[in-house]
Amino acid sequence: MTLDSKHLVQQLRLSGPYSVIQFAKKLGVSKQTVYNWESGKTAPDLPQLIRMYIVCGLNPRSLLPQKKQQEEEVSKDLGISE
């Protein structure tokens, strides 16, 4: 699965809803940094992405792969019951 960070950043910002300037201030970065993320010129690193989730009131754990769910799906596909 590929993370399309430019769309994710914009979706997170708009869910706030925050302007670019407001979002940048909340994250402690420049507005140019937010513009660069949203245009795809650069991408946020993991700590910045986690902070975005927190600022927007979302659980950053949702970024993690859902291992248990994946294991259950594989077991079901293989016909293995627990």
C-alpha positions in Angstrom: 0.0 0.0 0.0 1.4 3.4 -1.0 0.7 6.4 1.2 -0.2 9.3 -1.0 1.0 11.9 1.5 0.1 15.0 -0.5 -3.6 14.1 -0.5 -3.4 12.8 3.1 -2.0 16.1 4.3 -4.6 18.2 2.6 -7.4 15.9 3.8 -6.1 16.1 7.4 -5.8 19.9 7.2 -9.3 20.4 5.7 -10.8 18.0 8.3 -9.6 20.5 11.0 -10.8 22.7 9.2 -7.6 24.7 9.1 -6.1 27.2 6.6 -2.6 26.5 5.5 -1.3 29.1 7.9 -3.3 27.8 10.9 -2.2 24.2 10.2 1.4 25.3 9.9 1.3 27.1 13.3 -0.4 24.1 15.0 2.4 21.8 13.6 5.2 24.3 14.3 6.3 24.4 10.6 6.2 27.1 8.0 3.3 27.6 5.6 5.8 26.8 2.8 6.4 23.4 4.4 2.6 22.7 4.3 2.4 23.9 0.7 5.4 21.6 -0.2 3.7 18.6 1.4 0.4 19.3 -0.3 2.1 19.8 -3.7 4.1 16.6 -3.3 7.5 18.4 -3.4 8.3 17.0 0.0 6.6 14.6 2.4 6.2 14.8 6.1 8.2 12.4 8.2 6.5 10.0 10.6 6.6 12.2 13.7 5.1 15.1 11.7 2.4 12.8 10.4 1.6 11.6 13.9 1.4 15.2 15.1 -1.0 16.0 12.2 -3.3 13.2 13.3 -3.2 14.4 16.9 -3.8 18.1 15.9 -6.9 16.9 13.9 -8.2 14.9 16.8 -7.6 11.5 15.1 -5.9 8.5 16.6 -2.4 8.1 15.1 -2.6 4.3 15.7 -4.8 4.2 12.6 -1.6 4.7 10.6 -0.4 1.3 11.8 -1.1 -1.9 9.8 -4.0 -3.8 11.3 -2.0 -7.0 11.9 -4.7 -8.9 13.8 -7.3 -8.2 11.1 -4.8 -9.3 8.4 -4.0 -12.5 10.2 -7.7 -13.3 10.5 -8.2 -12.7 6.8 -5.3 -14.9 5.8 -6.5 -17.7 8.2 -10.0 -17.4 6.7 -8.5 -17.5 3.1 -6.5 -20.6 4.0 -9.5 -22.3 5.8 -7.7 -22.3 9.2 -9.9 -21.9 12.2 -8.6 -20.9 15.6 
